[in-house]
Amino acid sequence: MFFNITTQADTNFPNQQYFNNLCLNTDNGWKLKEDLGKIYVYKGLSFDFELADILDCNSGEHYGSFCIIEYNKHKQDLTVKTDRHRAFTIYTDNSQYTNLYKLPTAIWADDTITIDQNFCLSNKHHDPVGKIDNTITDYKQVVDWIYNRLYERIQAFVNTNKLPIKVFLSGGVDSMLIYSFIKKLTNNYELVFEETVQYDYFYMANSDTIKHSLPLGTQMHHWRDSCVIISGAPGDEFLMRNPILSQLWCDWHDLDLMQVIEENTNAYMYKFFKKNLRPLSQDKSLSGLTQTQLLHHLCNINVNDPQHWHIGNTFMFTPLRDIEIYKKIAMLPAEQGLLQILHAQINKDIIARNDAELLNYVSTYKNFESRKRLIPFYNMYSNVTSTCR
């Protein structure tokens, strides 16, 4: 879901759409729709509706992972509209607006930008975080709420999706969590047992940028033919296991996460935290905030932490990218919140509700011998190449 708005063609992109002085450069997979007053160039997945049915929406109005670039024929300007969380950062050097190259100025998820024929920028703010609700603070209630949220969202996806579904399991709790729902709700999917990157014009022109400059660029799958891959991203962030955000959350609760992890060497996150945690400097402490202020601050960091997005004709279904899920977990009392931070317990409880056997294929530690744990699963399913029954 890459674009660059310029005044001339960017040859790193295979497609150009001209709107008088403005040139919209895109990768493959975008669609175009025109009505009396507007032209829409759009790409992605909406969790709530068919994307083609909500093209006239306001930015931030719907959940999903999509981008709608709207040309107003009367005003002759381009507006970049997205889902609630905007899965990418927009960068500019005042001669281009793009989500591919890292340029001097970043435009964050709360900004909707419009560019006119003189290449002047105007912006409109919205709140991607929303209200902080503390009505559910019990562990079981939170697990039930998240389960129902994911069940309804993934059920809607499998009922309306028209593209081939591919499932790649990393051996971690997040991809297995989403797979547990897919397996429960449909048998129309393909299990993928390799990291696939098929070259096309865009990937060949930008492979160094994709690998070295994009978040998780080395973990992208890419098929030239249209398909959707099921992703557990961004589970660490939106299921409250990100090292920095977990540390800030613990600090507010008067807990030293570096000390806590040393007392829980069997925790799923132990090795990952040992590698990535650093002492928290006093100037970064959020202990003086109210709980509502704390959550809003942490949520704002989360929604501006892009992870995965669509590339070419390969779309990524990322139902965990939902800030409401993070809010619910972050409102838990310290002892219950630590169950998720250390052990990914909410993930495991939900997986067990769908199919407890799948827990046998989740790695003991995050990112440690993850593929090895999948060997029995691979032996059972590696010959299934089209659909799972």
Buried (B, 14 or more C-beta within 10 A) or exposed (E): BBBBBBEEEBEBBBBBBEBEEBBBBBBBBBEEEEEEEBBBBBBBBBBBBEBEEBBEBEBBEBBBBBBBBBBBEEEEBBBBBBBBBBBBBBBBEEEBBBBBBEBEEEBEBBBBBBBBBEBEBEEEEBBBBBEBEEEBEEBEEBBBBBBEBBBEBBBBBBEEBEBBBBBBBBBBBBBBBBBBBBBBBBEBBBBBBEEBBEEBBBBEBBEEBBEEEBBEBEBBBBBEEBBBBBBBBBBBBBBBBBBBBBBBBBBBBEBEBBEBBEEBEEBBBBBBBEEEBEEBEEEEEBEEBEEEEBBBBBBBEBBBBBBBBBBBBBBBBBBBBBBBBBBBBBBBEEEBBBBBBBBBBBBBBBBEBBBEEBBEBBBBBBEBEBEEBBEEBBEEBEEEEEEBE
